Amino acid sequence: MMSENDRVGITPKSWTGELHHGVLHLGKRWYVISAEIDESGHAEGVRLDGPYADHDAAEAAARSSQDKR
């Protein structure tokens, strides 16, 4: 696990060395962003899926992606 002092870039504090999904609002559309965060805090395999009609639809898609892991 990386410590707060070891974080690099703008990755959220709660994201650890594994695959993460989040919801992102851009303009008038909602997207699901996924990234593999390594233990040094670097993001690789960043993916943006969507657009989704609303926040709830994007959240459901993010949960579905996490359940598939």
All heavy atoms as TSV, in Angstrom:
chain	resi	resn	atom	element	x	y	z
A	1	MET	N	N	0.834	-1.183	0.000
A	1	MET	CA	C	0.000	0.000	0.000
A	1	MET	C	C	0.881	1.250	0.000
A	1	MET	O	O	1.890	1.309	0.670
A	1	MET	CB	C	-0.791	-0.025	1.280
A	1	MET	CG	C	-2.283	0.001	1.344
A	1	MET	SD	S	-3.346	-0.041	-0.018
A	1	MET	CE	C	-4.073	-1.599	0.286
A	2	MET	N	N	0.450	2.256	-0.689
A	2	MET	CA	C	1.217	3.496	-0.711
A	2	MET	C	C	0.720	4.421	0.393
A	2	MET	O	O	-0.443	4.400	0.759
A	2	MET	CB	C	1.094	4.169	-2.076
A	2	MET	CG	C	-0.305	4.517	-2.472
A	2	MET	SD	S	-0.339	5.155	-4.144
A	2	MET	CE	C	-2.049	4.905	-4.502
A	3	SER	N	N	1.596	5.194	0.916
A	3	SER	CA	C	1.215	6.161	1.943
A	3	SER	C	C	0.892	7.494	1.291
A	3	SER	O	O	1.174	7.709	0.111
A	3	SER	CB	C	2.352	6.339	2.951
A	3	SER	OG	O	3.399	7.080	2.367
A	4	GLU	N	N	0.284	8.400	2.050
A	4	GLU	CA	C	-0.052	9.730	1.527
A	4	GLU	C	C	1.191	10.425	0.986
A	4	GLU	O	O	1.146	11.104	-0.028
A	4	GLU	CB	C	-0.713	10.565	2.629
A	4	GLU	CG	C	-0.949	12.003	2.258
A	4	GLU	CD	C	-1.913	12.217	1.087
A	4	GLU	OE1	O	-2.690	11.314	0.760
A	4	GLU	OE2	O	-1.867	13.298	0.486
A	5	ASN	N	N	2.318	10.249	1.646
A	5	ASN	CA	C	3.559	10.897	1.203
A	5	ASN	C	C	4.085	10.320	-0.101
A	5	ASN	O	O	4.850	10.958	-0.800
A	5	ASN	CB	C	4.629	10.787	2.285
A	5	ASN	CG	C	4.260	11.562	3.523
A	5	ASN	OD1	O	3.500	12.526	3.461
A	5	ASN	ND2	N	4.776	11.142	4.651
A	6	ASP	N	N	3.673	9.086	-0.430
A	6	ASP	CA	C	4.154	8.432	-1.635
A	6	ASP	C	C	3.253	8.659	-2.839
A	6	ASP	O	O	3.576	8.225	-3.935
A	6	ASP	CB	C	4.269	6.919	-1.410
A	6	ASP	CG	C	5.304	6.582	-0.359
A	6	ASP	OD1	O	6.312	7.307	-0.261
A	6	ASP	OD2	O	5.105	5.581	0.347
A	7	ARG	N	N	2.124	9.303	-2.656
A	7	ARG	CA	C	1.193	9.515	-3.762
A	7	ARG	C	C	1.820	10.391	-4.833
A	7	ARG	O	O	2.566	11.302	-4.557
A	7	ARG	CB	C	-0.112	10.154	-3.271
A	7	ARG	CG	C	-0.971	9.219	-2.497
A	7	ARG	CD	C	-2.239	9.874	-1.989
A	7	ARG	NE	N	-3.048	10.365	-3.097
A	7	ARG	CZ	C	-3.373	11.631	-3.264
A	7	ARG	NH1	N	-2.976	12.551	-2.406
A	7	ARG	NH2	N	-4.102	12.007	-4.283
A	8	VAL	N	N	1.442	10.104	-6.077
A	8	VAL	CA	C	1.961	10.845	-7.212
A	8	VAL	C	C	0.781	11.379	-8.002
A	8	VAL	O	O	-0.209	10.685	-8.206
A	8	VAL	CB	C	2.812	9.927	-8.117
A	8	VAL	CG1	C	3.262	10.662	-9.353
A	8	VAL	CG2	C	3.991	9.386	-7.346
A	9	GLY	N	N	0.865	12.601	-8.467
A	9	GLY	CA	C	-0.169	13.152	-9.330
A	9	GLY	C	C	-1.435	13.497	-8.577
A	9	GLY	O	O	-1.400	13.862	-7.413
A	10	ILE	N	N	-2.568	13.337	-9.266
A	10	ILE	CA	C	-3.841	13.775	-8.707
A	10	ILE	C	C	-4.740	12.599	-8.349
A	10	ILE	O	O	-5.946	12.760	-8.195
A	10	ILE	CB	C	-4.577	14.715	-9.683
A	10	ILE	CG1	C	-4.864	14.006	-11.010
A	10	ILE	CG2	C	-3.805	16.007	-9.898
A	10	ILE	CD1	C	-5.808	14.762	-11.918
A	11	THR	N	N	-4.196	11.408	-8.199
A	11	THR	CA	C	-5.042	10.268	-7.869
A	11	THR	C	C	-5.687	10.480	-6.502
A	11	THR	O	O	-5.055	10.982	-5.582
A	11	THR	CB	C	-4.220	8.958	-7.846
A	11	THR	OG1	O	-3.144	9.107	-6.939
A	11	THR	CG2	C	-3.709	8.623	-9.228
A	12	PRO	N	N	-6.977	10.103	-6.371
A	12	PRO	CA	C	-7.644	10.277	-5.080
A	12	PRO	C	C	-6.974	9.491	-3.965
A	12	PRO	O	O	-6.432	8.411	-4.198
A	12	PRO	CB	C	-9.055	9.735	-5.337
A	12	PRO	CG	C	-9.230	9.831	-6.807
A	12	PRO	CD	C	-7.870	9.606	-7.407
A	13	LYS	N	N	-7.007	10.028	-2.758
A	13	LYS	CA	C	-6.377	9.371	-1.609
A	13	LYS	C	C	-6.917	7.974	-1.381
A	13	LYS	O	O	-6.207	7.088	-0.925
A	13	LYS	CB	C	-6.601	10.200	-0.343
A	13	LYS	CG	C	-5.895	11.525	-0.342
A	13	LYS	CD	C	-6.219	12.279	0.927
A	13	LYS	CE	C	-5.657	13.684	0.873
A	13	LYS	NZ	N	-5.972	14.443	2.059
A	14	SER	N	N	-8.211	7.755	-1.699
A	14	SER	CA	C	-8.837	6.466	-1.438
A	14	SER	C	C	-8.467	5.403	-2.469
A	14	SER	O	O	-8.745	4.226	-2.266
A	14	SER	CB	C	-10.357	6.621	-1.401
A	14	SER	OG	O	-10.836	7.058	-2.656
A	15	TRP	N	N	-7.842	5.780	-3.584
A	15	TRP	CA	C	-7.506	4.809	-4.612
A	15	TRP	C	C	-6.192	4.138	-4.262
A	15	TRP	O	O	-5.179	4.792	-4.064
A	15	TRP	CB	C	-7.407	5.467	-5.977
A	15	TRP	CG	C	-8.738	5.819	-6.570
A	15	TRP	CD1	C	-9.909	6.047	-5.905
A	15	TRP	CD2	C	-9.024	6.000	-7.949
A	15	TRP	NE1	N	-10.904	6.347	-6.785
A	15	TRP	CE2	C	-10.397	6.334	-8.048
A	15	TRP	CE3	C	-8.274	5.929	-9.096
A	15	TRP	CZ2	C	-11.007	6.567	-9.268
A	15	TRP	CZ3	C	-8.886	6.183	-10.308
A	15	TRP	CH2	C	-10.239	6.484	-10.388
A	16	THR	N	N	-6.208	2.810	-4.179
A	16	THR	CA	C	-5.022	2.027	-3.838
A	16	THR	C	C	-4.541	1.278	-5.075
A	16	THR	O	O	-5.095	1.446	-6.149
A	16	THR	CB	C	-5.372	1.033	-2.722
A	16	THR	OG1	O	-6.462	0.213	-3.167
A	16	THR	CG2	C	-5.768	1.759	-1.451
A	17	GLY	N	N	-3.538	0.434	-4.914
A	17	GLY	CA	C	-2.952	-0.290	-6.034
A	17	GLY	C	C	-3.843	-1.360	-6.602
A	17	GLY	O	O	-3.574	-2.534	-6.441
A	18	GLU	N	N	-4.923	-0.981	-7.277
A	18	GLU	CA	C	-5.834	-1.917	-7.928
A	18	GLU	C	C	-6.713	-1.157	-8.915
A	18	GLU	O	O	-6.538	0.040	-9.103
A	18	GLU	CB	C	-6.686	-2.640	-6.894
A	18	GLU	CG	C	-7.468	-1.711	-5.990
A	18	GLU	CD	C	-8.129	-2.433	-4.833
A	18	GLU	OE1	O	-7.461	-3.218	-4.156
A	18	GLU	OE2	O	-9.326	-2.207	-4.643
A	19	LEU	N	N	-7.675	-1.861	-9.531
A	19	LEU	CA	C	-8.565	-1.232	-10.496
A	19	LEU	C	C	-9.662	-0.451	-9.771
A	19	LEU	O	O	-10.263	-0.946	-8.827
A	19	LEU	CB	C	-9.204	-2.291	-11.391
A	19	LEU	CG	C	-10.117	-1.785	-12.507
A	19	LEU	CD1	C	-9.339	-0.916	-13.492
A	19	LEU	CD2	C	-10.761	-2.952	-13.222
A	20	HIS	N	N	-9.919	0.769	-10.222
A	20	HIS	CA	C	-10.935	1.629	-9.619
A	20	HIS	C	C	-11.843	2.198	-10.688
A	20	HIS	O	O	-11.445	2.382	-11.834
A	20	HIS	CB	C	-10.267	2.784	-8.856
A	20	HIS	CG	C	-9.494	2.334	-7.694
A	20	HIS	ND1	N	-10.058	2.101	-6.469
A	20	HIS	CD2	C	-8.181	2.025	-7.566
A	20	HIS	CE1	C	-9.129	1.696	-5.633
A	20	HIS	NE2	N	-7.992	1.635	-6.280
A	21	HIS	N	N	-13.085	2.483	-10.278
A	21	HIS	CA	C	-14.084	3.070	-11.160
A	21	HIS	C	C	-14.673	4.291	-10.466
A	21	HIS	O	O	-14.868	4.289	-9.253
A	21	HIS	CB	C	-15.214	2.084	-11.453
A	21	HIS	CG	C	-14.758	0.800	-12.038
A	21	HIS	ND1	N	-14.454	0.654	-13.375
A	21	HIS	CD2	C	-14.520	-0.399	-11.478
A	21	HIS	CE1	C	-14.066	-0.576	-13.596
A	21	HIS	NE2	N	-14.094	-1.242	-12.466
A	22	GLY	N	N	-14.959	5.312	-11.227
A	22	GLY	CA	C	-15.599	6.502	-10.692
A	22	GLY	C	C	-16.506	7.116	-11.734
A	22	GLY	O	O	-16.479	6.739	-12.901
A	23	VAL	N	N	-17.347	8.041	-11.301
A	23	VAL	CA	C	-18.282	8.716	-12.185
A	23	VAL	C	C	-17.788	10.138	-12.420
A	23	VAL	O	O	-17.354	10.812	-11.489
A	23	VAL	CB	C	-19.704	8.718	-11.577
A	23	VAL	CG1	C	-20.653	9.544	-12.399
A	23	VAL	CG2	C	-20.211	7.292	-11.448
A	24	LEU	N	N	-17.850	10.572	-13.670
A	24	LEU	CA	C	-17.331	11.871	-14.058
A	24	LEU	C	C	-18.391	12.617	-14.871
A	24	LEU	O	O	-19.014	12.038	-15.763
A	24	LEU	CB	C	-16.072	11.662	-14.906
A	24	LEU	CG	C	-15.363	12.865	-15.477
A	24	LEU	CD1	C	-14.755	13.700	-14.349
A	24	LEU	CD2	C	-14.270	12.405	-16.428
A	25	HIS	N	N	-18.604	13.887	-14.557
A	25	HIS	CA	C	-19.559	14.714	-15.296
A	25	HIS	C	C	-18.779	15.681	-16.176
A	25	HIS	O	O	-17.974	16.468	-15.688
A	25	HIS	CB	C	-20.451	15.489	-14.313
A	25	HIS	CG	C	-21.541	16.243	-14.974
A	25	HIS	ND1	N	-21.592	17.612	-15.010
A	25	HIS	CD2	C	-22.638	15.810	-15.638
A	25	HIS	CE1	C	-22.679	17.989	-15.657
A	25	HIS	NE2	N	-23.333	16.921	-16.048
A	26	LEU	N	N	-19.010	15.578	-17.478
A	26	LEU	CA	C	-18.349	16.458	-18.444
A	26	LEU	C	C	-19.422	17.110	-19.297
A	26	LEU	O	O	-20.167	16.423	-19.998
A	26	LEU	CB	C	-17.401	15.669	-19.359
A	26	LEU	CG	C	-16.164	15.081	-18.726
A	26	LEU	CD1	C	-15.446	14.192	-19.729
A	26	LEU	CD2	C	-15.240	16.175	-18.251
A	27	GLY	N	N	-19.509	18.410	-19.237
A	27	GLY	CA	C	-20.542	19.104	-19.995
A	27	GLY	C	C	-21.913	18.722	-19.476
A	27	GLY	O	O	-22.199	18.850	-18.313
A	28	LYS	N	N	-22.729	18.177	-20.341
A	28	LYS	CA	C	-24.074	17.762	-19.953
A	28	LYS	C	C	-24.198	16.247	-19.895
A	28	LYS	O	O	-25.295	15.716	-19.854
A	28	LYS	CB	C	-25.094	18.318	-20.950
A	28	LYS	CG	C	-25.152	19.832	-20.947
A	28	LYS	CD	C	-26.186	20.322	-21.933
A	28	LYS	CE	C	-26.215	21.841	-21.916
A	28	LYS	NZ	N	-27.204	22.375	-22.855
A	29	ARG	N	N	-23.076	15.541	-19.907
A	29	ARG	CA	C	-23.100	14.081	-19.963
A	29	ARG	C	C	-22.337	13.465	-18.806
A	29	ARG	O	O	-21.457	14.079	-18.221
A	29	ARG	CB	C	-22.515	13.620	-21.285
A	29	ARG	CG	C	-23.328	14.113	-22.445
A	29	ARG	CD	C	-22.878	13.475	-23.706
A	29	ARG	NE	N	-23.776	13.859	-24.785
A	29	ARG	CZ	C	-23.390	14.214	-25.972
A	29	ARG	NH1	N	-22.119	14.229	-26.269
A	29	ARG	NH2	N	-24.262	14.539	-26.890
A	30	TRP	N	N	-22.673	12.225	-18.500
A	30	TRP	CA	C	-22.033	11.465	-17.419
A	30	TRP	C	C	-21.232	10.314	-18.013
A	30	TRP	O	O	-21.654	9.689	-18.988
A	30	TRP	CB	C	-23.093	10.901	-16.478
A	30	TRP	CG	C	-23.777	11.960	-15.708
A	30	TRP	CD1	C	-24.915	12.626	-16.056
A	30	TRP	CD2	C	-23.366	12.508	-14.457
A	30	TRP	NE1	N	-25.235	13.558	-15.100
A	30	TRP	CE2	C	-24.305	13.499	-14.099
A	30	TRP	CE3	C	-22.295	12.265	-13.605
A	30	TRP	CZ2	C	-24.199	14.228	-12.936
A	30	TRP	CZ3	C	-22.194	12.992	-12.438
A	30	TRP	CH2	C	-23.135	13.958	-12.111
A	31	TYR	N	N	-20.062	10.053	-17.438
A	31	TYR	CA	C	-19.165	8.997	-17.901
A	31	TYR	C	C	-18.676	8.184	-16.715
A	31	TYR	O	O	-18.680	8.654	-15.580
A	31	TYR	CB	C	-17.946	9.597	-18.616
A	31	TYR	CG	C	-18.298	10.359	-19.859
A	31	TYR	CD1	C	-18.678	11.698	-19.794
A	31	TYR	CD2	C	-18.272	9.740	-21.098
A	31	TYR	CE1	C	-19.019	12.404	-20.945
A	31	TYR	CE2	C	-18.601	10.442	-22.256
A	31	TYR	CZ	C	-18.978	11.769	-22.158
A	31	TYR	OH	O	-19.312	12.461	-23.298
A	32	VAL	N	N	-18.204	6.966	-17.010
A	32	VAL	CA	C	-17.524	6.142	-16.010
A	32	VAL	C	C	-16.052	6.129	-16.388
A	32	VAL	O	O	-15.696	5.825	-17.524
A	32	VAL	CB	C	-18.083	4.702	-15.979
A	32	VAL	CG1	C	-17.257	3.827	-15.050
A	32	VAL	CG2	C	-19.545	4.715	-15.550
A	33	ILE	N	N	-15.218	6.487	-15.440
A	33	ILE	CA	C	-13.773	6.453	-15.659
A	33	ILE	C	C	-13.203	5.291	-14.849
A	33	ILE	O	O	-13.590	5.067	-13.703
A	33	ILE	CB	C	-13.104	7.796	-15.292
A	33	ILE	CG1	C	-11.636	7.784	-15.698
A	33	ILE	CG2	C	-13.292	8.138	-13.832
A	33	ILE	CD1	C	-10.977	9.139	-15.686
A	34	SER	N	N	-12.338	4.525	-15.468
A	34	SER	CA	C	-11.702	3.381	-14.824
A	34	SER	C	C	-10.196	3.525	-14.977
A	34	SER	O	O	-9.716	4.010	-15.996
A	34	SER	CB	C	-12.144	2.075	-15.484
A	34	SER	OG	O	-13.539	1.966	-15.503
A	35	ALA	N	N	-9.467	3.084	-13.970
A	35	ALA	CA	C	-8.008	3.145	-14.044
A	35	ALA	C	C	-7.402	2.099	-13.144
A	35	ALA	O	O	-7.932	1.786	-12.080
A	35	ALA	CB	C	-7.512	4.526	-13.634
A	36	GLU	N	N	-6.286	1.577	-13.575
A	36	GLU	CA	C	-5.480	0.675	-12.760
A	36	GLU	C	C	-4.425	1.545	-12.082
A	36	GLU	O	O	-3.632	2.197	-12.755
A	36	GLU	CB	C	-4.811	-0.384	-13.626
A	36	GLU	CG	C	-3.964	-1.359	-12.867
A	36	GLU	CD	C	-4.783	-2.402	-12.117
A	36	GLU	OE1	O	-5.873	-2.757	-12.561
A	36	GLU	OE2	O	-4.302	-2.862	-11.069
A	37	ILE	N	N	-4.464	1.608	-10.772
A	37	ILE	CA	C	-3.522	2.431	-10.015
A	37	ILE	C	C	-2.481	1.499	-9.387
A	37	ILE	O	O	-2.838	0.592	-8.638
A	37	ILE	CB	C	-4.231	3.216	-8.888
A	37	ILE	CG1	C	-5.439	3.990	-9.432
A	37	ILE	CG2	C	-3.257	4.133	-8.165
A	37	ILE	CD1	C	-5.105	5.063	-10.413
A	38	ASP	N	N	-1.201	1.721	-9.714
A	38	ASP	CA	C	-0.172	0.868	-9.113
A	38	ASP	C	C	0.202	1.393	-7.730
A	38	ASP	O	O	-0.293	2.435	-7.285
A	38	ASP	CB	C	1.040	0.735	-10.030
A	38	ASP	CG	C	1.826	2.012	-10.230
A	38	ASP	OD1	O	1.709	2.952	-9.421
A	38	ASP	OD2	O	2.598	2.063	-11.215
A	39	GLU	N	N	1.032	0.660	-7.031
A	39	GLU	CA	C	1.360	1.005	-5.647
A	39	GLU	C	C	2.139	2.301	-5.512
A	39	GLU	O	O	2.207	2.879	-4.445
A	39	GLU	CB	C	2.089	-0.155	-4.983
A	39	GLU	CG	C	1.156	-1.333	-4.797
A	39	GLU	CD	C	1.737	-2.401	-3.919
A	39	GLU	OE1	O	2.753	-2.149	-3.246
A	39	GLU	OE2	O	1.158	-3.494	-3.900
A	40	SER	N	N	2.706	2.797	-6.614
A	40	SER	CA	C	3.412	4.073	-6.554
A	40	SER	C	C	2.491	5.241	-6.896
A	40	SER	O	O	2.925	6.388	-6.889
A	40	SER	CB	C	4.627	4.065	-7.485
A	40	SER	OG	O	4.204	3.972	-8.826
A	41	GLY	N	N	1.205	4.945	-7.202
A	41	GLY	CA	C	0.241	5.999	-7.473
A	41	GLY	C	C	0.093	6.372	-8.930
A	41	GLY	O	O	-0.631	7.291	-9.256
A	42	HIS	N	N	0.752	5.642	-9.824
A	42	HIS	CA	C	0.639	5.929	-11.256
A	42	HIS	C	C	-0.585	5.225	-11.836
A	42	HIS	O	O	-0.833	4.062	-11.553
A	42	HIS	CB	C	1.892	5.458	-12.003
A	42	HIS	CG	C	3.094	6.258	-11.664
A	42	HIS	ND1	N	4.019	5.847	-10.743
A	42	HIS	CD2	C	3.503	7.464	-12.108
A	42	HIS	CE1	C	4.965	6.766	-10.634
A	42	HIS	NE2	N	4.672	7.762	-11.455
A	43	ALA	N	N	-1.339	5.937	-12.661
A	43	ALA	CA	C	-2.518	5.378	-13.316
A	43	ALA	C	C	-2.139	4.846	-14.691
A	43	ALA	O	O	-1.455	5.508	-15.456
A	43	ALA	CB	C	-3.598	6.441	-13.445
A	44	GLU	N	N	-2.590	3.642	-14.980
A	44	GLU	CA	C	-2.390	3.050	-16.296
A	44	GLU	C	C	-3.713	2.449	-16.734
A	44	GLU	O	O	-4.576	2.143	-15.919
A	44	GLU	CB	C	-1.309	1.983	-16.250
A	44	GLU	CG	C	0.064	2.569	-15.994
A	44	GLU	CD	C	1.169	1.584	-16.274
A	44	GLU	OE1	O	0.918	0.590	-16.963
A	44	GLU	OE2	O	2.268	1.820	-15.793
A	45	GLY	N	N	-3.878	2.261	-18.004
A	45	GLY	CA	C	-5.096	1.652	-18.516
A	45	GLY	C	C	-6.327	2.486	-18.217
A	45	GLY	O	O	-7.388	1.955	-17.951
A	46	VAL	N	N	-6.172	3.806	-18.271
A	46	VAL	CA	C	-7.306	4.697	-18.002
A	46	VAL	C	C	-8.304	4.575	-19.139
A	46	VAL	O	O	-7.939	4.586	-20.314
A	46	VAL	CB	C	-6.834	6.156	-17.842
A	46	VAL	CG1	C	-8.023	7.078	-17.620
A	46	VAL	CG2	C	-5.855	6.266	-16.681
A	47	ARG	N	N	-9.569	4.427	-18.769
A	47	ARG	CA	C	-10.624	4.230	-19.759
A	47	ARG	C	C	-11.823	5.100	-19.405
A	47	ARG	O	O	-12.178	5.223	-18.243
A	47	ARG	CB	C	-11.019	2.763	-19.756
A	47	ARG	CG	C	-12.110	2.418	-20.694
A	47	ARG	CD	C	-12.401	0.948	-20.600
A	47	ARG	NE	N	-13.648	0.672	-21.282
A	47	ARG	CZ	C	-13.893	-0.439	-21.926
A	47	ARG	NH1	N	-12.986	-1.391	-21.958
A	47	ARG	NH2	N	-15.039	-0.619	-22.506
A	48	LEU	N	N	-12.441	5.686	-20.404
A	48	LEU	CA	C	-13.624	6.518	-20.229
A	48	LEU	C	C	-14.766	5.875	-21.016
A	48	LEU	O	O	-14.679	5.722	-22.232
A	48	LEU	CB	C	-13.352	7.933	-20.738
A	48	LEU	CG	C	-14.403	8.988	-20.449
A	48	LEU	CD1	C	-14.515	9.230	-18.944
A	48	LEU	CD2	C	-14.046	10.283	-21.153
A	49	ASP	N	N	-15.817	5.447	-20.324
A	49	ASP	CA	C	-16.971	4.817	-20.960
A	49	ASP	C	C	-18.191	5.715	-20.833
A	49	ASP	O	O	-18.385	6.369	-19.820
A	49	ASP	CB	C	-17.277	3.466	-20.304
A	49	ASP	CG	C	-16.180	2.455	-20.526
A	49	ASP	OD1	O	-15.793	2.266	-21.690
A	49	ASP	OD2	O	-15.713	1.861	-19.546
A	50	GLY	N	N	-19.024	5.702	-21.836
A	50	GLY	CA	C	-20.236	6.506	-21.809
A	50	GLY	C	C	-20.431	7.147	-23.162
A	50	GLY	O	O	-19.799	6.755	-24.142
A	51	PRO	N	N	-21.262	8.120	-23.245
A	51	PRO	CA	C	-21.937	8.818	-22.143
A	51	PRO	C	C	-23.162	8.058	-21.646
A	51	PRO	O	O	-23.706	7.216	-22.344
A	51	PRO	CB	C	-22.361	10.146	-22.753
A	51	PRO	CG	C	-22.562	9.840	-24.200
A	51	PRO	CD	C	-21.560	8.759	-24.534
A	52	TYR	N	N	-23.568	8.368	-20.427
A	52	TYR	CA	C	-24.773	7.835	-19.804
A	52	TYR	C	C	-25.761	8.973	-19.634
A	52	TYR	O	O	-25.383	10.131	-19.501
A	52	TYR	CB	C	-24.436	7.188	-18.456
A	52	TYR	CG	C	-23.545	5.989	-18.630
A	52	TYR	CD1	C	-22.165	6.108	-18.574
A	52	TYR	CD2	C	-24.088	4.747	-18.894
A	52	TYR	CE1	C	-21.347	5.011	-18.769
A	52	TYR	CE2	C	-23.272	3.637	-19.094
A	52	TYR	CZ	C	-21.909	3.772	-19.024
A	52	TYR	OH	O	-21.101	2.688	-19.229
A	53	ALA	N	N	-27.036	8.621	-19.604
A	53	ALA	CA	C	-28.107	9.621	-19.582
A	53	ALA	C	C	-28.100	10.483	-18.328
A	53	ALA	O	O	-28.413	11.668	-18.382
A	53	ALA	CB	C	-29.459	8.933	-19.719
A	54	ASP	N	N	-27.727	9.887	-17.196
A	54	ASP	CA	C	-27.749	10.626	-15.934
A	54	ASP	C	C	-26.775	10.007	-14.945
A	54	ASP	O	O	-26.144	8.974	-15.229
A	54	ASP	CB	C	-29.170	10.689	-15.348
A	54	ASP	CG	C	-29.800	9.310	-15.160
A	54	ASP	OD1	O	-29.083	8.335	-14.859
A	54	ASP	OD2	O	-31.031	9.214	-15.328
A	55	HIS	N	N	-26.662	10.630	-13.787
A	55	HIS	CA	C	-25.729	10.182	-12.748
A	55	HIS	C	C	-26.040	8.765	-12.299
A	55	HIS	O	O	-25.142	7.937	-12.127
A	55	HIS	CB	C	-25.781	11.154	-11.561
A	55	HIS	CG	C	-24.823	10.807	-10.484
A	55	HIS	ND1	N	-25.174	10.047	-9.387
A	55	HIS	CD2	C	-23.512	11.099	-10.323
A	55	HIS	CE1	C	-24.133	9.892	-8.609
A	55	HIS	NE2	N	-23.100	10.519	-9.154
A	56	ASP	N	N	-27.324	8.455	-12.094
A	56	ASP	CA	C	-27.704	7.121	-11.616
A	56	ASP	C	C	-27.308	6.034	-12.605
A	56	ASP	O	O	-26.833	4.969	-12.202
A	56	ASP	CB	C	-29.209	7.059	-11.346
A	56	ASP	CG	C	-29.615	7.914	-10.160
A	56	ASP	OD1	O	-28.753	8.207	-9.301
A	56	ASP	OD2	O	-30.808	8.283	-10.082
A	57	ALA	N	N	-27.482	6.279	-13.885
A	57	ALA	CA	C	-27.102	5.300	-14.903
A	57	ALA	C	C	-25.591	5.084	-14.910
A	57	ALA	O	O	-25.109	3.952	-15.044
A	57	ALA	CB	C	-27.586	5.749	-16.276
A	58	ALA	N	N	-24.833	6.156	-14.761
A	58	ALA	CA	C	-23.369	6.042	-14.714
A	58	ALA	C	C	-22.928	5.286	-13.465
A	58	ALA	O	O	-22.043	4.427	-13.527
A	58	ALA	CB	C	-22.728	7.424	-14.765
A	59	GLU	N	N	-23.548	5.582	-12.323
A	59	GLU	CA	C	-23.223	4.868	-11.070
A	59	GLU	C	C	-23.516	3.379	-11.211
A	59	GLU	O	O	-22.734	2.537	-10.773
A	59	GLU	CB	C	-24.024	5.442	-9.899
A	59	GLU	CG	C	-23.496	6.749	-9.379
A	59	GLU	CD	C	-22.228	6.611	-8.553
A	59	GLU	OE1	O	-21.852	5.487	-8.160
A	59	GLU	OE2	O	-21.595	7.644	-8.315
A	60	ALA	N	N	-24.649	3.036	-11.825
A	60	ALA	CA	C	-25.005	1.630	-12.019
A	60	ALA	C	C	-23.972	0.933	-12.909
A	60	ALA	O	O	-23.582	-0.208	-12.637
A	60	ALA	CB	C	-26.396	1.526	-12.630
A	61	ALA	N	N	-23.519	1.605	-13.950
A	61	ALA	CA	C	-22.501	1.034	-14.834
A	61	ALA	C	C	-21.181	0.847	-14.090
A	61	ALA	O	O	-20.498	-0.164	-14.266
A	61	ALA	CB	C	-22.304	1.916	-16.058
A	62	ALA	N	N	-20.818	1.803	-13.246
A	62	ALA	CA	C	-19.577	1.686	-12.462
A	62	ALA	C	C	-19.674	0.514	-11.499
A	62	ALA	O	O	-18.724	-0.265	-11.364
A	62	ALA	CB	C	-19.306	2.988	-11.709
A	63	ARG	N	N	-20.820	0.361	-10.818
A	63	ARG	CA	C	-21.011	-0.765	-9.886
A	63	ARG	C	C	-20.958	-2.090	-10.634
A	63	ARG	O	O	-20.357	-3.055	-10.163
A	63	ARG	CB	C	-22.337	-0.633	-9.135
A	63	ARG	CG	C	-22.280	0.332	-7.977
A	63	ARG	CD	C	-23.507	0.215	-7.082
A	63	ARG	NE	N	-24.753	0.460	-7.802
A	63	ARG	CZ	C	-25.271	1.636	-8.048
A	63	ARG	NH1	N	-24.672	2.720	-7.615
A	63	ARG	NH2	N	-26.405	1.748	-8.710
A	64	SER	N	N	-21.558	-2.146	-11.814
A	64	SER	CA	C	-21.556	-3.349	-12.612
A	64	SER	C	C	-20.129	-3.737	-12.999
A	64	SER	O	O	-19.758	-4.908	-12.952
A	64	SER	CB	C	-22.403	-3.147	-13.869
A	64	SER	OG	O	-22.331	-4.259	-14.697
A	65	SER	N	N	-19.317	-2.745	-13.357
A	65	SER	CA	C	-17.915	-2.999	-13.712
A	65	SER	C	C	-17.142	-3.535	-12.510
A	65	SER	O	O	-16.324	-4.431	-12.641
A	65	SER	CB	C	-17.260	-1.723	-14.218
A	65	SER	OG	O	-17.834	-1.322	-15.427
A	66	GLN	N	N	-17.405	-3.002	-11.335
A	66	GLN	CA	C	-16.718	-3.460	-10.136
A	66	GLN	C	C	-17.142	-4.875	-9.765
A	66	GLN	O	O	-16.331	-5.667	-9.317
A	66	GLN	CB	C	-16.976	-2.510	-8.966
A	66	GLN	CG	C	-16.252	-1.199	-9.125
A	66	GLN	CD	C	-16.577	-0.200	-8.030
A	66	GLN	OE1	O	-17.645	-0.236	-7.430
A	66	GLN	NE2	N	-15.664	0.707	-7.792
A	67	ASP	N	N	-18.417	-5.201	-9.958
A	67	ASP	CA	C	-18.910	-6.539	-9.638
A	67	ASP	C	C	-18.308	-7.600	-10.536
A	67	ASP	O	O	-18.161	-8.748	-10.140
A	67	ASP	CB	C	-20.442	-6.582	-9.754
A	67	ASP	CG	C	-21.131	-5.756	-8.665
A	67	ASP	OD1	O	-20.463	-5.403	-7.668
A	67	ASP	OD2	O	-22.328	-5.463	-8.840
A	68	LYS	N	N	-17.922	-7.234	-11.756
A	68	LYS	CA	C	-17.337	-8.166	-12.702
A	68	LYS	C	C	-15.903	-8.532	-12.361
A	68	LYS	O	O	-15.361	-9.486	-12.889
A	68	LYS	CB	C	-17.404	-7.602	-14.120
A	68	LYS	CG	C	-18.808	-7.548	-14.659
A	68	LYS	CD	C	-18.826	-6.950	-16.049
A	68	LYS	CE	C	-20.261	-6.810	-16.527
A	68	LYS	NZ	N	-20.315	-6.173	-17.845
A	69	ARG	N	N	-15.258	-7.768	-11.477
A	69	ARG	CA	C	-13.857	-8.035	-11.147
A	69	ARG	C	C	-13.713	-9.300	-10.398
A	69	ARG	O	O	-14.144	-9.966	-9.744
A	69	ARG	CB	C	-13.261	-6.918	-10.301
A	69	ARG	CG	C	-12.968	-5.726	-11.075
A	69	ARG	CD	C	-12.110	-4.763	-10.318
A	69	ARG	NE	N	-12.903	-4.114	-9.282
A	69	ARG	CZ	C	-12.395	-3.554	-8.213
A	69	ARG	NH1	N	-11.127	-3.600	-7.990
A	69	ARG	NH2	N	-13.130	-2.954	-7.341
